[in-house]
């Protein structure tokens, strides 16, 4: 699905933005209108009742209010961004439009919650075509959400000062593996890695000039150690870094200063 189609699909859905004291949930009464809107849209058996993921919520799958409350509890927190998405599955090959319920918690100095319901065509693999970060990015212009994102970004940059020199993205989260930090931006991608005081763009190789090629957070979350070793050695300026050195960094060992030296040596070559 193209970016404009994704935005249109999100826009056509129903959503609410709710704010609560940090770490607390919004009152149930504030969600009543949203739940009724979902019920009105569905007017049939709750589409997630046959999805195995719903049983981990330990709720009545036919009641949207119960499902929403359970998802909100999962994204409750006191810092950073948490999210859950529960999407229907096609009942047949002809059933290519399914529903999804997305909940995002943005926790800065307060907790802002996005609840979104939408329907869209699944992709060729039968998967829902947009995820929580697309919903978050689309609704980031909402004042309550924007305030918390600004707070998170400033807190993030105070924690990782070298990223101030990488103004391409709005960073809101981080996936940390050992001494390697993958900063996640508002689109759900890591455009660079941070090791010690060194920021290294993630590049796509094979071109005359290196192109920034951000890594989706899902790939980072699913990647095993060897996959991340390949990322450091093939997608950054550290292509001369021994595999053992990269592996040690991912295990929390090694010397980040070595990365700084290798990166400094690589810069004049134009790589």
WOQUIHU-V966935 format. One record per residue. OMEGA is omega in radians with two decimals (* if undefined). D_CENTER is the distance of its C-alpha to the mean C-alpha in whole Angstrom. Layout:
omega d_center
OMEGA D_CENTER
OMEGA D_CENTER
This chain:
omega d_center
3.13 18
-3.09 18
-3.13 16
3.09 19
3.10 19
3.13 16
-3.14 16
3.13 20
3.12 18
-3.10 16
-3.11 19
-3.13 21
3.08 20
3.12 20
3.01 18
3.01 19
-3.07 18
-3.12 20
3.12 20
3.01 22
-3.04 23
3.10 20
3.14 20
3.13 21
3.08 21
3.12 22
-3.11 25
-3.12 26
-3.12 28
-3.11 26
-3.03 24
-3.12 27
3.13 27
-3.14 23
3.13 25
3.11 28
3.11 26
3.12 24
-3.13 27
3.14 29
-3.04 27
3.13 27
3.10 31
-3.14 31
3.13 30
-2.91 26
-3.10 24
-3.03 22
-3.14 25
-3.12 26
-3.10 22
-3.09 22
-3.03 19
-3.09 21
3.07 23
3.12 21
3.12 21
3.12 25
3.05 25
-3.05 27
-3.11 25
-3.09 28
-3.14 27
-3.13 24
3.13 25
-3.14 24
-3.12 21
3.12 19
3.14 21
3.13 20
3.10 16
3.12 16
-3.14 18
-3.10 15
3.09 13
3.14 16
-3.12 15
3.10 17
3.03 15
-3.08 11
3.06 8
-3.10 8
3.02 8
3.05 10
3.10 11
-3.09 15
3.05 16
3.08 20
3.13 21
3.13 24
3.13 28
3.13 29
3.14 29
-3.10 30
-3.02 28
3.09 25
-3.12 23
-3.14 21
3.07 20
3.05 16
-3.09 16
3.12 12
-3.14 12
3.03 10
3.13 11
-2.96 11
3.11 14
2.99 16
2.93 20
3.11 19
3.06 17
-3.12 16
3.01 15
2.98 14
-3.05 15
3.05 15
3.13 18
3.06 18
-3.12 20
3.07 20
3.05 21
3.12 20
-3.06 19
3.10 22
-3.14 21
-3.10 20
3.10 17
-2.91 15
3.08 14
-3.04 11
-3.09 8
-3.11 6
3.06 5
3.09 8
3.14 10
-3.13 9
-3.11 10
-3.08 13
-3.12 14
3.09 13
3.08 17
-3.01 18
-3.08 20
3.12 19
-3.10 15
3.13 16
-3.13 18
3.09 16
3.09 13
3.13 16
-3.12 17
-3.13 14
-3.14 14
3.09 18
3.14 18
-3.12 15
3.05 18
3.13 21
-3.12 19
-3.06 19
-3.13 22
-3.11 22
3.06 18
3.13 21
3.13 22
-2.98 19
-3.07 19
-2.96 17
2.98 14
-3.06 13
-3.09 11
-3.12 9
3.08 8
2.98 10
-3.07 10
3.11 14
-3.08 16
3.12 20
-3.11 21
3.12 18
3.03 15
-3.14 12
-3.10 11
-3.11 7
-3.03 8
3.12 8
-3.11 7
-3.13 4
3.00 7
-3.14 10
-3.08 13
2.98 15
3.11 16
3.11 18
-3.04 21
3.12 23
-3.04 24
3.06 23
-3.09 20
3.08 20
3.03 19
-2.98 17
2.99 20
-3.10 21
3.06 25
3.12 28
-3.12 28
3.03 31
-3.08 28
3.12 25
3.04 22
-3.06 19
-3.07 16
-3.11 13
3.13 11
-3.11 8
-3.12 6
-3.13 8
3.10 11
-3.10 11
-3.08 10
-2.99 13
3.00 15
-3.04 18
-3.09 20
3.09 22
3.12 19
3.04 18
3.13 22
3.10 22
-3.11 19
-3.05 21
-3.07 24
-3.05 23
3.10 21
3.11 22
-3.08 25
-3.10 26
3.10 27
-3.12 31
3.09 29
-3.14 30
-3.13 28
3.14 29
3.11 28
-3.14 25
3.13 25
3.11 26
3.13 24
3.12 21
3.13 23
3.14 24
3.07 27
-3.07 29
3.11 29
3.13 27
3.10 30
3.08 30
3.13 27
-3.14 28
-3.14 32
-3.14 30
3.13 28
3.13 31
-3.09 33
-3.05 31
-3.11 31
-3.09 34
3.14 34
3.14 32
* 29
